[in-house]
């Protein structure tokens, strides 16, 4: 069952009865982070982004086509991208992308479908040891759902 479906199943007025640490409490603590707020200028991360380091965030964007369906990560972009990150030159990729690492293999979403992603924000240069994919901004423990 998806988290959103679970919350819809709770009777009206009962959502406030959820104990701290449950889905309802966690949702209240999630900060929305927008692509436009990632950088201050150039490649410098904004103060807002830096302040959210290691906190749970929610971002909305598009899933770029993954290299293969068995991977546990995908690239989240501000605009739909019909190309795979490993198949094209970096000139064709936007600067403002976020890599989302999931605990399980991902279910690919059509690149034109808007999705919400939640997870822990990690910042700083990191190179995936398996794929060699380099990232500056990551969401780990990511969950996602179509809008």
Rosetta blueprint (number, residue, H / E / L):
1 X L
2 X L
3 X H
4 X H
5 X H
6 X H
7 X H
8 X H
9 X H
10 X L
11 X L
12 X L
13 X L
14 X L
15 X H
16 X H
17 X H
18 X L
19 X L
20 X L
21 X L
22 X L
23 X H
24 X H
25 X H
26 X H
27 X H
28 X H
29 X L
30 X L
31 X E
32 X E
33 X L
34 X L
35 X H
36 X H
37 X H
38 X L
39 X E
40 X E
41 X E
42 X L
43 X L
44 X E
45 X E
46 X L
47 X H
48 X H
49 X H
50 X H
51 X H
52 X L
53 X L
54 X L
55 X L
56 X E
57 X E
58 X E
59 X E
60 X E
61 X E
62 X E
63 X E
64 X L
65 X L
66 X L
67 X L
68 X L
69 X L
70 X L
71 X L
72 X L
73 X E
74 X E
75 X E
76 X E
77 X E
78 X L
79 X L
80 X L
81 X L
82 X L
83 X L
84 X L
85 X L
86 X L
87 X L
88 X L
89 X L
90 X H
91 X H
92 X H
93 X L
94 X L
95 X L
96 X L
97 X E
98 X E
99 X E
100 X E
101 X E
102 X L
103 X L
104 X L
105 X L
106 X L
107 X L
108 X L
109 X L
110 X L
111 X L
112 X L
113 X L
114 X E
115 X E
116 X E
117 X E
118 X E
119 X E
120 X E
121 X E
122 X E
123 X E
124 X E
125 X E
126 X E
127 X E
128 X L
129 X L
130 X L
131 X L
132 X L
133 X L
134 X E
135 X E
136 X E
137 X E
138 X E
139 X E
140 X E
141 X E
142 X E
143 X E
144 X E
145 X E
146 X E
147 X L
